[in-house]
Amino acid sequence: MSATENSSPTPACSPDGRDPAPSLLVRAARGEQVAHPPVWFMRQAGRSLPEYRALRVGTGMLESCRTPDLVTEITLQPVRRHGVDAAIFFSDIVVPLQAAGIDIEIVAGVGPVVASPVRSAADVEAMPRLSAEQIPDITESVQRLVCELDGVPLIGFAGAPYTLASYLIEGGPSKDHARTKALMHSDPATWHRLLSTLADISATFLLTQLAAGASAVQLFDSWAGGLSEADYRAFVLPHSQDVFAAIADYDVPKIHFGVGTGELLAAMRDAGASVVGVDWRTPLDEAARRIGGTVAVQGNLDPALLFADWHVVEREVRRIVSEGRRAPGHIFNLGHGVLPDTDPEMLTRVVELVHSL
């Protein structure tokens, strides 16, 4: 089946996933009083579930992300198994780049690999753009999920311009992002043109998901933690602001998350987020203080602790929920994605514990 070929008719249901009675996730994100924090896990769609691995046999990652039957089933699996309070749309941050026409593939054991890295003004000018007409499969997948989830909110997502730029410039994953930072400082005009183009691509990807019924979005800036606050504000913040500004007409939670961004939390709030994701390195009460107590927080159990004994996990979950009460609202999550070898039963027990609190 091709990426854009409809696999089956979209079920008939309301086209708008934003129910008049807001979900627990939406209310917590708005800072409203809730019985307990809503809980979901980054990378819950896939990674640790045996049913996910069985479904993916013989199908590449990007093909899986562009096939509505697979996207729908994979997104639903953790909701069925764990009883989480939100589904995260199964995709990858490079999907919109590939959909636009950039030659990029996900290599097993490596990650995204770009055939022709972008390193000059001419490379940026030659980059394709993305339109909603190029991703009808994304629209179909979201619409089908909204129907199947029956009130459980669906979180759409996209990669932030900086993280996408780092993959395009480096040609793949990088530990130090040396070429990225070099271009940023040596040719600011080309840098800003590149990130402006990527902001348009990310915004189009998010708008497509929102128009199809997503109840919230998360903008991932996976590699922003490698920047100083000064560099982030000068070279990255304006473009993340453009993404959030483009979707401002949708009154939905707008979550912003990066790894190692403890020193950037206030700046990430300034990008336009209504919820700031916090990794495991910064306690949530301290994160709330740095952010200024103006928006909700999300996080932040260390994913590695899910391999510890239950009494350790229970202690840490209780601590995080307690610290999260210092913020206007708290969405319980991990401090990064679910690790592949995580015992799914541990995730289920965490959900049950958070719901009991």
N, C-alpha and C positions, 0 to 999 in steps of 0.2 A: 504494500500500500504506500502510495506517495505521501509526502509530508502534508500536503494540503488537500488530499482526497478525503471526502467525508466517509467515515466508516459506517455510520448508521444515522438515521434521522435524530435530530435533537429532540428530547422529550418535551412535551408541552407543559409549561409551567410559567409562573410569573417571570418576566424577563429581568426583574430587578431584585438582586439578592439583598438589598438594604431594607430589611423588614421594618415596618412601622414600630414594632416593639424591638428596640435595640438589643443585641446579644450581650452576654456577659463581657465578652472581649471589648465591644464598642463602649459599653458603660464604664469599664475600668479605664480604658484609654482616655475617656473624657473626664476622669477623676470623680465619677459618681460613686456613691456608696454601693458596695457589692458584698454578697455573703462570704465570698472567698475569692482569691485571685484566680482569674482564668489561667489555664495552662495549655501551652503547646510547645513543641520542640523544633528548633531549627534542624533541617534535614530529617524530619520524622518521616517524610514521604520517601521510603526506600532505605538504603544503607543497612540497617540492622535487621530488617524483617525477612525471614526465609521465604515468605510468599512473594515478596518483591523480587528477590534473586531468581526465584523460579520463573516469574513472569518475564524477566529481562533476558533469559537465555537466548542467545543468538541474535539479539537486537542491540545495536549500538546506542549510546547515550543520546546523541542528537536526534536520531530517528525515533527513539522512544518519546522524546520531548515534543515531537511534531505529529504524533499519532494519537488522536483523541481517545480511542479505546484504552490505550495504555495509560495515558495521562490521567484519565478519569479513575481507572481502577487503582493506580498507584497512589494517587492523592487520597482516595477513600480508605485505603488499607489501615493506616494508623488511627483514623477516626473510629473505625469499627473495633480495632483491637484494644486501643488504649482508652477510648472515651475522652479524648482531648477536646478542648473547648473551641478549637479552630483547626481548619485544614490549611496547609500551605501548598500552593499550586506547584505541582511537579514540573520543574523546568531546570534550566541552567542559565547562568548569567551571560553566557556567550550565544544563547539561542537567537536573540535579536540581531547580533552581528552576522551570524550565519544566514539568517532570514533576509537580511539586507543585501547579501551577495558577497560578503567577505569570505575568503577561502580560509576557513578555520575548522579544525577537527579536535575532538577530545581523544587523546591517546591514553589507553589504559596504563595505569601506573605512572603517568607523567602529568596529564591534565591538558588544558587547551593549548594547541600548537597552531601558530599562524604561519601560513605559507610565505607571505611577503610582509614582513614587519613594516610598520609605519614610522618613518624616521625623518621625513623632510616635508617642507611645505607642499611640494608636488604630490607626495603620498597622501597628504591630508585632502588636497583638492580632488584627488581621484577617488576618494572614498565614496561608496554608495550611501544613500539614505534609506530609511525604512518608512513604509506606509502601512496602514491597517489592512489594505487590500492584499499585502504580501503574506499576511498571517491569519487567514480565515480559520485555520486549525486551532489557533489560540482562542479565538472567539467561540468556536464550537465547544472546545474543551471546557472553558469557563462556564458557558451556558449549561452544559450538561451537568457539571459539578454543582452549580447552584441548585438545580432541580434535585439531584441525588442527595445533597447534604441536608435538605429540608430544614433550613433555619440555622444550621451550624455555619458560622461565617467562614468564607473563603478568603485567605490572604493572598493577594497577587504580589509578584515581586519582580525586581529588575536589579541589575548591577549598576552601581553609581559610575559616573563618568571617569573618575580617577582610576578605579580598579580596572575598568574596561581598557582605558588607555595604557595601563601598565602591561596588560597582556599583548596589546597590539604593538607596542614599542619594543618590549623585550622579546617578542616572538613566542612567548610561553611563560610558565611560572618562573619567578625569580625570587631569590632570597634577599637581595640588596637593592633591587630596582635601580641599578646604577644608570642604565641608559635612560630610564624614565626621568630621573632627577636631573640628569645632564641636559636633556632636551628642555625640561621645564625652565631651567635657569639660563641656558645659553641662547634659546630662541623662544622667548615668551609669546611672541605673536603667533608662531606656529602652534605652540602649546595650547593657547587659548582657543584657536580655531579648531583644533582637534577636539578639545573637551566640549566646545559648543556643539560640534557635530554629534558627539556621543550623548550629550544631554538631550538632543532632539530624538535620538534613537531610543534612549531609555524612557523618555516621556511618552513616546508613541507606544511602546510596549506596555507601559502601565495604563495608559488611557484605553487601550484595547481591552485590557482585563477589566477595568472599571466599567466601561460601557457595556460589557457582557454580564456584569453583576457582581464582581468581587466586592467584598464588604470592608476591606482594608488593604493596605499595601506595605511592603517593606523594601526599602532601598538599601542594598548591601554595598558597603564600601570596604571590602575585605582587607585591602592593603593600606588604607589611610593611616593606620597606626604607625607606619614607618616614617611619617612626616612630623616635622615640628609644627607647633600651632601657627607660627608666623607663615610658614610655607602653605599650610592648609588654608588659612584665611586668604592668602594672596592668590593662590593658584588653583584651589579646588572648590572652596566654599561657594563662589559665585555660580559655578556650573551645577552644583547640587541644588542650590537655590532655584535655578532655572527649572530643574526637573520638578521640584515640589510646586513651584508657581504654575507650571503647566497643568497640574492636576488639582489645583486649588478649588475649582468649582465643585469637586466631589467632597461632600462633608463626611469623610471617612477617616479612621485612624491612619496616620502616616508615620510609619516606624522607620527609624534610621539606625543602622547597626554597622559597626566595624570592629575589627579585632585589634586589641592593644591600643584602644583609643581613649584611655583614661584621662589623658591630658587634653583631649579634643572634645569632651562631652558638651561643653557649653557652645562650642563652635558648631557642632553637629545639630544642636538645638536651633541655633541661629540659621541653619540651612532651611528650616521650615518644618521640622519634624514636630508632630504632636506627641510622639513617644520616642524616647531615646533608648536604644538597646545597649546594654552594658555587659562586657565580657566578665569572666570570673575573677579578674585581677583587682577590680575595684568594688568594695562593698556597696550595696545599694543605698545605704544611708549617706555614705560619702558622695556617691554619684549624684544623689538628689541635692546635696549641698552645692556641689560644683555646678550643677545645672541651674540652681537658683530656685528650686521648688516650684517651677512654673509649668512643667509638663510631666506626664507619666513616665515611668521607667519600665524596662523589660529585662528579665534575666533572673539569675545569672549563675546557676549551678555549674561547677567545673565538670565537663563531660567525662573526664577521666575518673571522677569519683563514683560514677555508676558501676565501676568495676570493684568497688569496696564492699565491705559487709553492710547489711541493711542498717544497722544501728548508726553507722557513719553517715549514710545517705540521709536517714531520717533526721539526724541532728542538723545536718547542713541545710536541708529543705526548710526546717523550722526556723533556723537562723535567717535564711534569705527572706522568708515570708515576713518575719518580724522586722527586718531592716527595710523591706519594701514599703512598710506602712509609713515611713518617713516621707515618701513621695506622694504627690496628689493622687496617683493611681499606680497600680503594679500589675503587670502581666508576667506570670511565672514562666521561665524558659531556662534553657541552658545558656552558658556563657559563650558557646559556639555550637557547632553542629554535632548531632549524634555520631559517635564513633562507630565504624562498621561492625565491630565485634561485640557491641553492647548487647546484653541479655534483654530481649524485649520485655520480659516479665518485670524487670527493674523499672522500666519506663511506666508500665501500667501501675505499679505500686506507688510511684512518685505522684502520678495523676490522682490516685485515690487518696493519698495523704494530703495533697494540696486542697482537694475538694473537702476534706474533713476539717480543714483549718478555717 
